[in-house]
Structure formats: structure tokens, C-alpha cells
Amino acid sequence: MNDPSATEDGGSTVELSVGRVVHGGHCVARLDGRQAELPARRPRRERPLRHATMLLVRDEAGRVLLQRRPVDGLWGGLWGLPEPDDGQDVALWCETRLGLRPATIKALAPVRHGFTHFELEIRPLCLEVDGARNAMAGDGWLWYNPRSPARIGLAAVVERLLESLEPQPGGDGLTAPGRATQEIDP
């Protein structure tokens, strides 16, 4: 066996070169007419779909409330949007966490974000609150100004949601360009 790209395998010579595997002098894939099929791709595994509600709580100055995520888990240690528990009343969440009742709640169109092992469908809700100057600052919470962004660690999908927000004419409320909104009774 003089060819450096060949090896002995059970008495027969196997040539190792790009696009050619020969066993006993014959390319098995070529003999079977399967060269174009090999190597075969693995079938794509369906990723499960998970759901989350994210709150874009915005004060009268246009700042959005962010929460630092736990170090362990999804987006560990990054700043993100608050997420109420599944099925939790968001107006009640706002009153309990911030001590404020939202003036308006608007649902934006769902946003999908892909991870290695699952897809996440986010239901973003915009909550307008008044009198938030004294509410929830420090201790893992931050009022963030999307018009003058600070250099903090944000999950990519959160950054996209923040960038999509624009003040409505007159400066009150939120819209997201090109996205459907739905008014929800607080």
C-alpha cells in the first residue's frame, strides 16, 4: 500500500479522498447511483414552541422598565422586559409590583425568537403608567431610555422590541411601526 491516502480495512483497500470512497476497487455509492445523496443530511428536528408575555412598561418620560434576569437560565444576567406568570392579570401585576395602575395596555403583534432547542413566541404588551418617578428603581430594576440607550447587556429580541417603539403623535403612548396593536381594557 503505497498511496498515503489509502488504509487497510479487513484486507481490502479503502481510498480516502474527497468525493470518493472505494471498497475493494469499486465506489459503492457510484455502483448504487447514490453519489448525490451521500452524505445524507440528518432530518430536521422540530423545535417545540414556548410562549411568554413581555411587558413594555413605559412611564410619562418615555422610559421603559427593565429587569435584570437571573444569572442562571435563559439570557442569564442580561437586562430584559418583565415577564408576568402565565395567565396573570397584567394590570394587577403592575399594581402589585409598581404600585401603579396602567393608564393603557396595548398588545403588539407576537414576535418569534429561535433558540437551539426551542422557538419562543413573545406576546409583547405595552403598558403606559403615570407617576412612575418613585416606582421601582435599583435592586435589579432599571428605567431605560430607548431614545438615549445606555450600554447595558440586552437580549437581542428585547433590543429589537425597544428599537421598534416610537412615540405616538403628541408624545403619548406607543406604537411599533408596521405592527398591529390591540387596545386592552386595563
TAQUIPE-V432585 format. One record per run of one state. SS is the DSSP state (H for helix, E for strand, L for the rest). FROM is the first residue (numbers start at 1). TO is the last residue. Records with the same first field share a line. If there is no record, write none. Layout:
SS = FROM-TO  FROM-TO
This chain:
L = 1-5  10-11  18-19  24-25  33-34  38-47  59-62  69-78  83-89  99-103  109-110  115-117  129-131  135-137  139-140  149-153  155-155  168-173  177-180  185-186
E = 6-9  12-17  20-23  26-27  48-58  63-68  79-82  104-108  111-114  118-128  138-138  141-145  154-154  165-167  174-176  181-184
H = 28-32  35-37  90-98  132-134  146-148  156-164
